[in-house]
């Protein structure tokens, strides 16, 4: 009986911790209010907040086009993950380049950061591919849910991430699916590079 009670207490604690973590991920406050989901306009403030820890160079080309709310959320979260991983793996002062190219049939995001000398230049830590909602797998899944794709990998002295999000292909239902999937993305396989897309990147090595 004591064992059963102990197991029940452990299960209760685990469920409570999971709910707390999910509320943080979803941006739900204790009062039940939901934090508005980030948009492209929030990328600038995000970069500004990270400038004290990273040396970020941000640029754009082409004429910005309208992206749906779900697509904007995906782009923001991918950039956030790239910056977080650059800091995690490269440390303070790591140089990061972000470029948003609006000149094609969709938005192409290029992110690149330096690879520390102690970091292997082969495939990323498998944990990066399996963490639910995080890492490279989570970034690929966000791009997929937004109607696009992502490539990633080391390129010389830099780690590059390239994301393509097409214009005008998302429906309201698809956006709702992308938003609802935010707390628990499912790992997805790495897509092959598509024509017309340059390799570029930065970010998650584990």
KAQUIGI-V743770 format. One record per residue. N is the residue number from 1. OMEGA is omega as a letter, one per 40 degrees, with the letter a starting at -180 (none if undefined). Layout:
# KAQUIGI-V743770
n->N omega->OMEGA
n->N omega->OMEGA
This chain:
# KAQUIGI-V743770
n->1 omega->i
n->2 omega->i
n->3 omega->i
n->4 omega->i
n->5 omega->i
n->6 omega->i
n->7 omega->i
n->8 omega->i
n->9 omega->i
n->10 omega->a
n->11 omega->i
n->12 omega->i
n->13 omega->a
n->14 omega->i
n->15 omega->i
n->16 omega->i
n->17 omega->i
n->18 omega->i
n->19 omega->i
n->20 omega->a
n->21 omega->a
n->22 omega->i
n->23 omega->i
n->24 omega->a
n->25 omega->a
n->26 omega->i
n->27 omega->a
n->28 omega->i
n->29 omega->i
n->30 omega->a
n->31 omega->i
n->32 omega->i
n->33 omega->a
n->34 omega->i
n->35 omega->i
n->36 omega->a
n->37 omega->i
n->38 omega->i
n->39 omega->i
n->40 omega->a
n->41 omega->i
n->42 omega->a
n->43 omega->i
n->44 omega->i
n->45 omega->i
n->46 omega->i
n->47 omega->i
n->48 omega->i
n->49 omega->a
n->50 omega->a
n->51 omega->a
n->52 omega->a
n->53 omega->a
n->54 omega->i
n->55 omega->a
n->56 omega->i
n->57 omega->a
n->58 omega->a
n->59 omega->i
n->60 omega->i
n->61 omega->a
n->62 omega->a
n->63 omega->a
n->64 omega->i
n->65 omega->a
n->66 omega->i
n->67 omega->i
n->68 omega->a
n->69 omega->i
n->70 omega->i
n->71 omega->i
n->72 omega->i
n->73 omega->a
n->74 omega->a
n->75 omega->i
n->76 omega->a
n->77 omega->i
n->78 omega->i
n->79 omega->i
n->80 omega->a
n->81 omega->i
n->82 omega->a
n->83 omega->i
n->84 omega->a
n->85 omega->i
n->86 omega->i
n->87 omega->a
n->88 omega->a
n->89 omega->a
n->90 omega->a
n->91 omega->a
n->92 omega->i
n->93 omega->i
n->94 omega->i
n->95 omega->i
n->96 omega->i
n->97 omega->i
n->98 omega->i
n->99 omega->i
n->100 omega->a
n->101 omega->a
n->102 omega->a
n->103 omega->a
n->104 omega->i
n->105 omega->i
n->106 omega->i
n->107 omega->i
n->108 omega->i
n->109 omega->i
n->110 omega->i
n->111 omega->a
n->112 omega->i
n->113 omega->a
n->114 omega->i
n->115 omega->i
n->116 omega->a
n->117 omega->a
n->118 omega->a
n->119 omega->i
n->120 omega->a
n->121 omega->i
n->122 omega->a
n->123 omega->a
n->124 omega->i
n->125 omega->a
n->126 omega->i
n->127 omega->i
n->128 omega->a
n->129 omega->a
n->130 omega->i
n->131 omega->a
n->132 omega->i
n->133 omega->a
n->134 omega->i
n->135 omega->a
n->136 omega->a
n->137 omega->i
n->138 omega->i
n->139 omega->i
n->140 omega->a
n->141 omega->i
n->142 omega->i
n->143 omega->i
n->144 omega->i
n->145 omega->i
n->146 omega->i
n->147 omega->a
n->148 omega->a
n->149 omega->a
n->150 omega->i
n->151 omega->a
n->152 omega->i
n->153 omega->i
n->154 omega->i
n->155 omega->a
n->156 omega->a
n->157 omega->a
n->158 omega->i
n->159 omega->a
n->160 omega->i
n->161 omega->i
n->162 omega->a
n->163 omega->i
n->164 omega->i
n->165 omega->a
n->166 omega->i
n->167 omega->i
n->168 omega->a
n->169 omega->a
n->170 omega->i
n->171 omega->i
n->172 omega->a
n->173 omega->i
n->174 omega->i
n->175 omega->i
n->176 omega->i
n->177 omega->i
n->178 omega->a
n->179 omega->a
n->180 omega->a
n->181 omega->a
n->182 omega->a
n->183 omega->i
n->184 omega->i
n->185 omega->i
n->186 omega->i
n->187 omega->i
n->188 omega->i
n->189 omega->a
n->190 omega->i
n->191 omega->i
n->192 omega->i
n->193 omega->a
n->194 omega->i
n->195 omega->i
n->196 omega->a
n->197 omega->i
n->198 omega->i
n->199 omega->i
n->200 omega->a
n->201 omega->i
n->202 omega->i
n->203 omega->a
n->204 omega->i
n->205 omega->i
n->206 omega->none
